[in-house]
Amino acid sequence: MNAITANDLKTQGIRSVEESVRETGETAITVRGKVRYMIVTPEKYDQLREAELAYAVREAKADIKNGRIATTSIAEHLKQVKPCRTK
């Protein structure tokens, strides 16, 4: 994985990102030696989202196959859901 420092990003701008992303389609931005952010190309992002959605579909199908589904109405379900309280 390629990485650039926050300082390089600050001093060199987008050029440092473009150079770092060119090879693998992704790069990490480090702050004080720790990865804080990831930058990916739109194509790489689309691949990741597609994989994430495919995984969600597989999970849903497994839930249906194993009977882990609700058969109540939406109104009944909402009665069971506890409201979220915010401060």
Secondary structure, DSSP 4 states (H G I P E B T S, - for coil): --EEEHHHHHHHTHHHHHHHHHHHSEEEEEETTEEEEEEE-HHHHHHHHHHHHHHHHHHHHHHHHTT----S-HHHHHHHSPPP---
